[in-house]
Amino acid sequence: MDSLCPVMPFVPFIALMQSVVEFDNVGLRYGAGVETLTDLSFTLYPGSFHFLTGASGAGKTSLLKLLYLAHRPSRGAIRMFGHDASTLPRDCLPGLRRRIGVVFQDFRLVPHLSTFDNIALPLRIAGVQEKDLRGTVAEMLAWIGLTERADARPATLSGGEQQRVAIARAVIGRPEMLVADEPTGNVDPEMARRLLQLFASLNKLGTTVVVATHDIHLLQEIEGAQMMRLDKGRLSDPTGSLRHPPRPLVLEN
């Protein structure tokens, strides 16, 4: 991060139950059109798991883009990891983005890299030594069932295989927040359950998870998950469950 960027001391984010994300009256519009998102106010806490639902065109992908800092809001404020992400200098945003794992709907794998190297990419960017990352990547390949495809390039993989690689890449660095856009849309039901188990395992370690999905059956797969529903760019929160922290989590030694 640039020397002009504010530096936040590292504190175990589960321990203090400090919020991961806060939206305060956020609106988003593209160009001079009408607002895509309107008056969003909510808080996400460490160790919480959220399913983002809503009809096509409700604004789910736009909300995810605000969460992984691809866009800034047109109005309102977003506070993330203790920083005001709405006004933070652009040069400082990469430092925050490295704390977020993202599963894109269009995968965005690096075409000239193998399956192994795509998954290893976040660890290499973080400075992990080759001798230390190889075992971790191998375990991830086994979990997603692609050990035999470790050397394959993305163009030779099926859509479901590319989806699994994209998810593995997003979670391998144990991000503080995981944002996933329709992460199970291209895999069979059994693999969808396995991938959700992967998200749940990461969540139990303290990662805040937000999964956008059309499949309401997925909501039953994660115990304690909360639902965020968008309707025409507005967030429905009848119970107020997004505004109050979950029970404090205790990390095992």
C-alpha positions as CSV (number, residue, x, y, z in Angstrom):
1,M,0.0,0.0,0.0
2,D,1.3,3.5,-0.8
3,S,2.9,5.4,2.0
4,L,0.2,8.1,1.8
5,C,-2.5,5.5,2.6
6,P,-3.7,5.2,6.2
7,V,-2.3,2.2,8.0
8,M,-4.6,0.2,10.3
9,P,-2.9,-1.9,12.9
10,F,-3.7,-5.6,12.6
11,V,-6.2,-6.8,15.2
12,P,-7.9,-10.2,15.1
13,F,-11.1,-9.1,13.5
14,I,-13.2,-11.7,15.2
15,A,-12.0,-10.8,18.7
16,L,-13.5,-7.4,18.9
17,M,-16.6,-8.0,16.7
18,Q,-15.7,-4.9,14.8
19,S,-17.8,-4.6,11.7
20,V,-16.3,-5.7,8.4
21,V,-18.5,-3.6,6.2
22,E,-20.9,-0.7,6.9
23,F,-23.2,0.8,4.3
24,D,-24.8,4.2,5.2
25,N,-27.6,5.4,2.9
26,V,-25.7,4.2,-0.2
27,G,-26.9,4.8,-3.7
28,L,-25.4,3.8,-7.0
29,R,-26.2,5.0,-10.5
30,Y,-24.5,4.5,-13.8
31,G,-24.0,7.7,-15.8
32,A,-27.1,9.9,-15.8
33,G,-29.6,7.1,-15.5
34,V,-31.9,6.3,-12.6
35,E,-30.3,4.7,-9.5
36,T,-29.6,1.0,-9.7
37,L,-29.2,0.8,-5.9
38,T,-31.1,3.1,-3.5
39,D,-30.8,3.9,0.2
40,L,-28.8,0.8,1.3
41,S,-27.9,0.8,5.0
42,F,-26.6,-2.4,6.6
43,T,-23.7,-3.8,8.6
44,L,-21.8,-7.1,8.0
45,Y,-20.0,-8.6,10.9
46,P,-17.0,-11.0,11.1
47,G,-18.0,-14.6,10.8
48,S,-21.4,-13.9,9.4
49,F,-22.8,-15.8,6.3
50,H,-25.3,-14.1,3.9
51,F,-27.2,-15.2,0.9
52,L,-28.0,-12.3,-1.4
53,T,-31.2,-13.0,-3.4
54,G,-33.6,-11.1,-5.7
55,A,-35.0,-11.2,-9.2
56,S,-32.9,-10.7,-12.2
57,G,-32.2,-6.9,-12.5
58,A,-32.7,-6.3,-8.8
59,G,-29.1,-5.1,-8.4
60,K,-27.3,-8.1,-6.9
61,T,-24.2,-7.8,-9.1
62,S,-24.1,-4.1,-8.6
63,L,-24.1,-4.5,-4.8
64,L,-21.4,-7.1,-5.0
65,K,-19.3,-4.7,-7.1
66,L,-19.5,-2.2,-4.3
67,L,-18.5,-4.9,-1.8
68,Y,-15.4,-5.8,-3.6
69,L,-14.6,-2.2,-4.4
70,A,-15.0,-2.4,-8.2
71,H,-17.3,0.7,-8.0
72,R,-17.7,3.6,-5.6
73,P,-21.1,4.7,-4.5
74,S,-22.8,7.7,-6.1
75,R,-23.8,8.8,-2.7
76,G,-23.7,7.7,0.9
77,A,-20.7,6.1,2.7
78,I,-19.1,2.7,2.8
79,R,-16.8,1.8,5.6
80,M,-14.7,-1.3,5.1
81,F,-12.1,-2.9,7.5
82,G,-12.1,0.4,9.5
83,H,-11.5,2.6,6.4
84,D,-13.9,5.0,4.7
85,A,-13.8,3.2,1.3
86,S,-15.9,5.9,-0.3
87,T,-13.2,8.6,0.0
88,L,-10.0,6.5,0.3
89,P,-7.5,7.5,-2.5
90,R,-7.7,5.1,-5.4
91,D,-4.0,4.1,-4.9
92,C,-5.0,2.7,-1.5
93,L,-7.8,0.5,-2.7
94,P,-5.6,-2.5,-3.8
95,G,-4.6,-3.0,-0.2
96,L,-8.2,-3.4,0.8
97,R,-9.0,-5.6,-2.2
98,R,-6.3,-8.1,-1.2
99,R,-8.3,-8.8,1.9
100,I,-11.4,-9.8,-0.2
101,G,-11.8,-13.0,-2.1
102,V,-14.1,-12.7,-5.2
103,V,-15.8,-15.4,-7.3
104,F,-16.9,-13.7,-10.5
105,Q,-19.8,-14.9,-12.6
106,D,-17.6,-15.0,-15.7
107,F,-14.7,-16.7,-13.8
108,R,-11.9,-14.3,-15.0
109,L,-9.2,-17.0,-15.0
110,V,-5.9,-15.9,-16.4
111,P,-5.9,-17.7,-19.8
112,H,-2.2,-18.4,-20.1
113,L,-1.9,-19.9,-16.6
114,S,-2.5,-23.5,-15.7
115,T,-5.2,-24.6,-13.2
116,F,-2.5,-24.9,-10.6
117,D,-1.0,-21.5,-11.3
118,N,-4.5,-19.8,-11.4
119,I,-5.2,-21.2,-7.9
120,A,-1.7,-20.3,-6.6
121,L,-1.9,-16.7,-7.9
122,P,-3.2,-15.0,-4.7
123,L,-0.6,-16.8,-2.6
124,R,2.2,-15.7,-4.9
125,I,0.9,-12.1,-4.9
126,A,1.0,-12.3,-1.1
127,G,4.7,-13.4,-1.2
128,V,4.2,-17.0,-0.2
129,Q,7.3,-19.1,-1.1
130,E,6.9,-21.8,-3.8
131,K,7.9,-24.6,-1.4
132,D,5.2,-23.4,1.1
133,L,2.3,-23.0,-1.4
134,R,2.6,-26.2,-3.4
135,G,1.1,-28.5,-0.7
136,T,-1.8,-26.0,-0.1
137,V,-2.6,-25.8,-3.8
138,A,-2.5,-29.5,-4.1
139,E,-4.9,-30.0,-1.3
140,M,-7.3,-27.5,-2.9
141,L,-7.1,-29.3,-6.2
142,A,-8.0,-32.5,-4.5
143,W,-10.9,-30.9,-2.7
144,I,-12.4,-29.5,-6.0
145,G,-11.7,-32.8,-7.8
146,L,-9.2,-31.3,-10.4
147,T,-5.9,-33.0,-9.4
148,E,-5.7,-34.6,-12.8
149,R,-6.3,-31.2,-14.5
150,A,-3.6,-29.3,-12.6
151,D,-1.6,-28.5,-15.8
152,A,-4.7,-27.7,-18.0
153,R,-5.3,-24.2,-19.3
154,P,-8.7,-22.5,-18.8
155,A,-9.7,-22.9,-22.4
156,T,-9.5,-26.7,-22.1
157,L,-11.7,-26.8,-19.0
158,S,-15.5,-27.1,-19.0
159,G,-17.6,-24.3,-17.5
160,G,-18.1,-26.3,-14.3
161,E,-14.3,-26.9,-14.0
162,Q,-13.6,-23.3,-14.6
163,Q,-16.1,-22.4,-11.9
164,R,-14.3,-24.7,-9.4
165,V,-10.9,-23.2,-10.2
166,A,-12.3,-19.6,-9.8
167,I,-13.7,-20.6,-6.3
168,A,-10.5,-22.3,-5.3
169,R,-8.5,-19.2,-6.3
170,A,-10.9,-16.9,-4.3
171,V,-10.7,-18.9,-1.0
172,I,-7.1,-20.3,-0.9
173,G,-5.7,-17.2,0.8
174,R,-8.4,-17.3,3.6
175,P,-9.7,-13.8,2.8
176,E,-11.4,-11.7,5.5
177,M,-14.4,-11.4,3.3
178,L,-15.6,-13.6,0.4
179,V,-18.0,-12.3,-2.2
180,A,-19.4,-14.8,-4.7
181,D,-21.7,-14.2,-7.7
182,E,-23.7,-17.3,-8.5
183,P,-20.8,-19.6,-7.5
184,T,-22.8,-22.9,-8.0
185,G,-24.5,-22.0,-11.3
186,N,-22.3,-24.2,-13.5
187,V,-21.8,-27.3,-11.3
188,D,-24.0,-30.3,-10.5
189,P,-25.9,-30.5,-7.1
190,E,-23.3,-32.7,-5.4
191,M,-20.4,-30.4,-6.3
192,A,-22.6,-27.3,-5.3
193,R,-22.9,-28.8,-1.9
194,R,-19.1,-29.5,-1.7
195,L,-18.4,-25.9,-2.6
196,L,-20.8,-24.6,-0.1
197,Q,-19.1,-26.8,2.5
198,L,-15.8,-25.1,1.5
199,F,-17.4,-21.7,2.1
200,A,-18.8,-22.8,5.4
201,S,-15.4,-24.1,6.5
202,L,-13.9,-20.7,5.7
203,N,-16.7,-19.0,7.4
204,K,-16.1,-20.9,10.6
205,L,-12.5,-19.6,10.6
206,G,-14.0,-16.1,10.7
207,T,-14.4,-15.1,7.1
208,T,-17.5,-13.0,6.3
209,V,-19.3,-14.6,3.3
210,V,-21.8,-13.1,0.9
211,V,-23.2,-15.4,-1.8
212,A,-25.5,-14.0,-4.5
213,T,-27.8,-16.8,-5.8
214,H,-31.1,-17.4,-7.6
215,D,-31.3,-20.9,-5.9
216,I,-33.3,-20.5,-2.7
217,H,-32.6,-24.2,-1.9
218,L,-29.0,-23.2,-1.1
219,L,-30.2,-21.2,1.9
220,Q,-31.0,-24.5,3.7
221,E,-27.4,-25.8,3.3
222,I,-25.7,-23.3,5.7
223,E,-26.9,-23.3,9.3
224,G,-27.3,-19.8,10.7
225,A,-27.0,-18.1,7.3
226,Q,-28.9,-14.9,6.9
227,M,-30.8,-13.7,3.8
228,M,-30.3,-10.3,2.2
229,R,-33.1,-9.7,-0.4
230,L,-32.9,-7.0,-3.1
231,D,-36.1,-5.7,-4.7
232,K,-35.7,-3.1,-7.4
233,G,-32.4,-1.8,-5.9
234,R,-33.7,-1.6,-2.4
235,L,-32.7,-4.0,0.4
236,S,-35.5,-5.8,2.3
237,D,-34.6,-6.4,5.9
238,P,-37.9,-6.9,7.8
239,T,-36.3,-8.6,10.8
240,G,-33.4,-6.2,11.2
241,S,-31.1,-9.3,11.3
242,L,-28.4,-7.5,9.3
243,R,-28.1,-4.7,11.8
244,H,-27.1,-6.8,14.8
245,P,-24.0,-8.9,15.2
246,P,-24.2,-12.7,15.4
247,R,-23.1,-14.4,18.6
248,P,-19.3,-13.9,19.2
249,L,-17.2,-16.6,17.7
250,V,-14.5,-18.4,19.6
251,L,-11.5,-19.5,17.5
252,E,-10.0,-22.9,18.5
253,N,-6.3,-23.0,19.1
